[in-house]
Amino acid sequence: MSHPLLEACIGCNKCTKVCDFLAAHGNPLEIDARLEADFDAEIAYRCLLCGGCEPVCPKDVKIRDYFFTRRREAVRRELAPLPAHRGLIRYEKMVAAKCFTRRHLPPGCRRVLFPGCGAAGKNPEMVAKLHRFLADRLDESLGLVLDCCLKISHDLGREDYFNKHFGRLTAALETAGVEEVITLCPSCTVVFRQHSRFTVTPAYHYLGRWSGDLATLGGRRFAVHDPCVLRADGDTHDDVRSLLTERGAAIESMKHERRSALCCGEGGGVCHLDPEVPRRLKERRLAETSDPLVVYCYACRDFLANDTVPVHHLLDLLFAVESRTPFWRTWFNRLRLKRLKL
C-alpha cells in the first residue's frame, strides 16, 4: 500500500519528464516502495521541494508534501539532519541569534516590514529605504522586524524546532498587536502564510501604488525569474511585472516562468548534497534568455549569478542601490541595520 499522500498517483511518469531527481530515482510510487522496504533518508533530501512536478500531475498529487513528510520522518528516526546540512543549520542559528535580530514596534504598530535574512545581510541600505518609503506613504507606525523565518529547519524536517522558534516569534508579534506582515523574501512569504494568522502581503503589492516615486527603467529589457516557492502566486507575478513596465522596462517571456518556474538550485538544501545541481539548473535557466534577469529573491540572485547574463534583484533596481556583498560582510550589514535609527 502506498503512502496516503500518494493514493491518487497512477505512476504515469509525467513528473519524471520535468524533474532530474525523479528522472534519476523513479516516480513517487517507485520511490515510496523502496523507502518502505529500506528507508534511505538521503533520498528524501535529494528533492528540491520546488514543486515543479506538481503542475504536470494529472491527479494533483502533492508530491512536494510527500517528501516533506519523509524528511520529518527521517528526523523522528534520528537519521537526519544529514551531515551535509550542518552548515545550513549553523547559519540559521546565527541569523536568528539575539545579536542580529531586532523588533522595532512603534506605538500603535499594526503592520511590520519583515525583510528576511537575505535582504538584511546583502542590502541593508535598500531595506532602510524601503521601510522609510512605506512608512511615509502607507503607515507611519510601520514596524521593522529583523529575524529569521526558520524555513531552513522547516525544509529540513526539523518540525519541533521550527514550531518552537517560529511560534515564539509569531506569538511575540501577536502580543504586540501586529496584524499584517509585509515581506520581501518569497520563503518568508510562504512560511508566514502557512504557519501564522497574520495578513501577509509581499511588498511589491504596495510599491505598485506609488511606482511613480521609484527609479525609472526606461529603455531597459529584462526577463523575469519567478522563485519556485511562489509558483502559484499569480498576484505577485503580476505585481512584479507591473512594477517593471510602469517604470518603463520591457519584459521578455521565457518558456519556464510563473507556474512553470524553474528552481535556481537552492531549493531544499539539495546543493549541499550535490553541488552540481545549481550548475545544471543555472545553465537551463540562462539558456532561455540573453536579456538581463530580474529576480525578487536574493538566494535566486546569488545562485543565478554568472559572467554573461546580468542578474538583478527588483528592489535593488527600484531603489537604485545595487549591492554585491561578499558573504563575510553580511554579518556586519545585519549589525548596521539593527542599530539604524528609524
C-alpha positions in Angstrom: 0.0 0.0 0.0 1.3 3.4 -1.0 1.7 6.4 1.3 -1.6 8.3 1.9 -0.3 11.4 0.1 0.3 9.2 -3.0 -3.0 7.4 -3.1 -4.1 9.2 -6.2 -0.8 8.6 -8.0 -1.1 6.5 -11.2 2.6 6.2 -11.9 2.2 7.9 -15.3 5.8 9.3 -15.1 4.8 12.7 -16.3 6.6 14.2 -13.3 9.8 12.4 -14.2 9.9 14.3 -17.5 10.3 17.7 -15.8 12.4 16.8 -12.7 16.0 15.5 -12.8 15.6 14.0 -9.4 12.6 11.9 -10.3 14.1 11.0 -13.7 17.1 9.5 -11.8 15.2 7.8 -9.0 11.8 6.9 -10.4 8.3 8.2 -10.0 6.9 8.8 -6.5 5.3 5.3 -6.2 8.6 3.6 -7.1 10.5 5.8 -4.6 7.9 5.1 -1.9 8.1 1.4 -2.4 11.9 1.5 -1.9 11.6 3.7 1.2 9.1 1.3 2.7 11.5 -1.6 2.1 14.6 0.2 3.2 14.4 3.7 4.5 17.2 5.7 2.9 16.9 9.2 4.4 19.1 10.8 1.8 16.6 10.1 -0.9 14.1 12.5 0.7 16.8 15.2 0.8 17.5 14.9 -2.9 14.2 16.5 -3.8 14.4 20.3 -4.4 11.0 20.8 -2.9 10.4 23.3 -5.7 7.0 21.9 -6.7 7.9 21.8 -10.4 6.5 18.4 -10.7 3.0 19.2 -9.5 1.7 21.4 -12.4 2.1 18.4 -14.8 0.5 15.9 -12.5 -2.9 14.8 -13.9 -4.1 13.7 -10.4 -3.0 16.8 -8.5 -0.8 14.6 -6.2 1.0 16.7 -3.6 4.5 15.3 -4.4 6.3 18.0 -2.5 4.3 17.4 0.6 5.2 13.7 0.4 8.9 14.5 0.5 8.4 17.0 3.3 6.7 14.2 5.3 9.6 11.8 4.6 12.1 14.4 5.8 10.2 14.8 9.0 10.1 11.0 9.4 13.9 10.9 8.9 14.3 13.4 11.8 12.0 11.4 14.0 14.0 8.3 13.3 17.2 10.3 14.1 18.6 9.7 10.6 18.6 13.4 9.9 19.6 16.2 9.6 22.4 14.9 7.4 26.0 15.9 8.0 25.9 17.9 4.7 23.3 20.3 6.2 25.2 21.2 9.4 26.5 24.4 7.9 22.9 25.4 6.9 21.7 24.9 10.5 24.6 26.9 11.9 23.7 29.7 9.5 20.1 29.7 10.6 21.1 29.8 14.3 23.4 32.7 13.6 20.9 34.9 11.7 18.2 34.2 14.4 20.6 35.0 17.3 19.8 37.9 19.5 22.8 39.9 18.4 21.5 40.1 14.8 17.7 40.4 15.4 15.6 43.4 16.1 11.9 44.2 16.7 11.2 47.8 16.1 7.5 48.1 17.1 6.4 51.8 17.4 3.3 52.7 19.5 0.2 51.7 17.6 2.1 49.4 15.3 -0.2 47.1 13.3 2.0 46.4 10.3 5.6 45.3 10.2 8.2 45.0 7.4 9.9 41.6 7.6 12.7 41.8 5.1 14.2 38.3 5.8 17.8 37.4 6.4 18.9 37.7 2.8 17.9 41.3 2.2 19.1 42.4 5.7 22.5 40.9 5.1 23.0 41.8 1.4 21.5 45.2 1.0 20.7 46.9 4.3 20.6 50.3 2.6 17.7 49.1 0.4 15.9 47.7 3.4 16.2 51.1 5.2 15.0 53.0 2.1 12.1 50.6 1.6 11.0 50.9 5.2 11.1 54.7 5.0 9.2 54.7 1.7 6.4 52.5 3.0 6.2 54.3 6.4 5.9 57.7 4.7 3.1 56.5 2.3 1.4 53.6 3.9 1.6 53.7 7.7 3.8 56.0 9.8 3.7 53.4 12.6 5.2 50.7 10.4 7.5 48.4 12.4 10.6 46.6 11.3 11.4 43.1 12.4 14.8 41.6 11.6 14.7 37.9 12.3 14.6 34.5 10.6 11.5 32.7 9.4 13.2 29.3 10.2 12.5 28.0 6.7 15.8 26.1 6.7 14.6 24.0 9.7 11.2 23.7 8.2 12.5 22.3 4.9 15.0 20.0 6.6 12.1 18.4 8.5 13.1 19.8 12.0 9.4 20.2 12.8 9.6 20.5 16.6 12.5 23.0 16.3 10.6 25.1 13.7 7.3 25.1 15.6 9.1 26.2 18.8 11.1 29.0 17.4 8.8 30.4 14.7 5.9 30.1 17.2 7.9 32.2 19.7 8.4 34.9 17.0 4.7 35.0 15.9 3.5 34.9 19.5 5.6 38.0 20.3 4.3 39.9 17.3 0.7 38.9 18.1 1.1 40.1 21.7 2.4 43.4 20.4 -0.8 43.9 18.3 0.7 43.2 14.9 -1.9 42.2 12.3 0.0 42.4 9.0 3.4 41.2 7.9 4.9 42.8 4.8 7.5 40.5 3.2 10.3 40.8 0.7 11.6 37.2 0.7 9.5 34.6 -1.1 10.4 32.0 1.5 9.3 34.3 4.4 6.1 34.9 2.5 5.3 31.2 2.2 6.2 30.5 5.8 4.1 33.3 7.3 1.2 32.4 5.1 1.2 28.7 6.0 2.1 29.0 9.7 0.7 32.2 11.1 -2.6 34.0 11.4 -1.3 37.4 10.1 -2.3 39.0 6.9 0.8 38.5 4.7 1.5 41.0 1.9 4.6 41.0 -0.4 6.0 44.5 -0.6 5.6 44.5 -4.4 1.9 44.9 -4.0 2.2 48.1 -2.0 5.0 49.5 -4.2 2.7 49.4 -7.1 0.6 52.2 -5.5 3.4 54.6 -5.7 5.5 53.2 -8.5 6.0 56.7 -9.9 8.2 57.6 -7.0 10.7 54.8 -7.8 13.7 54.7 -10.1 13.0 54.8 -13.9 14.0 51.8 -16.0 13.0 53.2 -19.4 14.5 51.6 -22.4 15.8 48.5 -20.5 14.7 45.0 -21.3 14.5 42.1 -18.8 13.4 38.6 -18.4 11.7 37.7 -15.0 12.8 34.7 -13.0 10.0 33.7 -10.6 11.0 31.9 -7.4 9.7 28.4 -7.3 8.2 28.7 -3.8 5.8 31.4 -5.3 4.9 29.5 -8.5 1.2 29.5 -7.5 1.1 33.2 -6.5 -0.2 34.8 -9.7 -0.9 38.1 -7.9 2.8 38.6 -7.1 3.8 37.6 -10.6 1.6 40.3 -11.9 2.7 42.9 -9.3 6.4 42.3 -10.2 5.8 42.7 -13.9 3.6 45.7 -13.5 6.3 47.5 -11.5 8.8 46.9 -14.3 6.6 48.0 -17.1 5.3 51.0 -15.1 8.9 52.2 -14.7 9.4 51.9 -18.5 11.0 48.4 -18.8 10.2 45.8 -21.5 9.7 42.2 -20.4 10.7 39.1 -22.4 8.7 36.0 -21.8 10.5 32.8 -21.1 9.4 29.2 -21.5 9.6 28.5 -17.8 8.0 31.3 -15.7 5.2 31.9 -13.3 3.5 28.5 -12.5 6.2 26.6 -14.5 9.1 28.4 -12.9 12.4 26.6 -12.6 14.3 26.4 -9.3 17.5 28.4 -9.1 19.3 25.4 -7.4 18.9 26.5 -3.8 15.7 24.6 -3.1 15.5 22.1 -0.3 19.2 22.4 0.6 20.0 19.9 -2.2 23.0 21.8 -3.3 24.8 20.8 -0.1 24.4 17.2 -1.1 25.2 17.7 -4.8 27.0 20.9 -5.8 26.3 20.1 -9.5 22.6 20.7 -9.1 22.7 24.5 -9.1 25.2 24.5 -12.0 22.8 22.4 -14.1 19.8 24.5 -13.2 21.6 27.7 -13.8 22.6 26.6 -17.3 19.0 25.6 -18.0 17.7 28.9 -16.8 20.2 31.1 -18.6 19.6 29.1 -21.9 16.2 30.6 -22.1 17.3 34.3 -22.4 20.1 36.6 -23.4 18.4 39.5 -21.6 19.3 40.5 -18.1 17.3 38.6 -15.4 15.2 40.3 -12.8 14.6 38.3 -9.7 12.8 39.0 -6.4 14.7 36.6 -4.2 18.2 37.2 -3.0 19.0 33.5 -3.0 17.9 33.3 -6.6 20.1 36.3 -7.5 23.2 34.7 -5.9 22.6 31.2 -7.3 22.0 32.5 -10.8 24.9 34.9 -10.9 27.2 34.4 -13.9 29.7 36.1 -16.1 27.5 36.7 -19.2 23.8 37.5 -18.2 23.4 40.2 -15.6 21.1 39.2 -12.7 19.4 42.0 -10.7 17.1 42.0 -7.7 14.0 44.0 -8.5 14.2 46.1 -5.3 17.9 47.0 -5.9 16.8 48.4 -9.3 13.7 50.3 -8.0 15.7 51.9 -5.1 18.9 52.3 -7.2 21.1 50.7 -4.6 22.7 47.6 -6.3 24.7 45.6 -3.9 27.1 42.6 -4.4 28.1 41.8 -0.8 30.6 39.0 0.0 29.3 36.5 2.5 31.5 37.6 5.3 30.3 41.2 5.1 26.6 40.2 5.5 27.1 39.9 9.3 28.4 43.5 9.6 25.4 44.6 7.4 22.9 43.0 9.8 24.6 44.7 12.7 24.4 48.1 10.9 20.7 47.6 10.1 19.9 46.5 13.7 21.5 49.7 15.0 19.9 52.0 12.4 17.8 54.9 13.9 14.3 54.7 12.4 
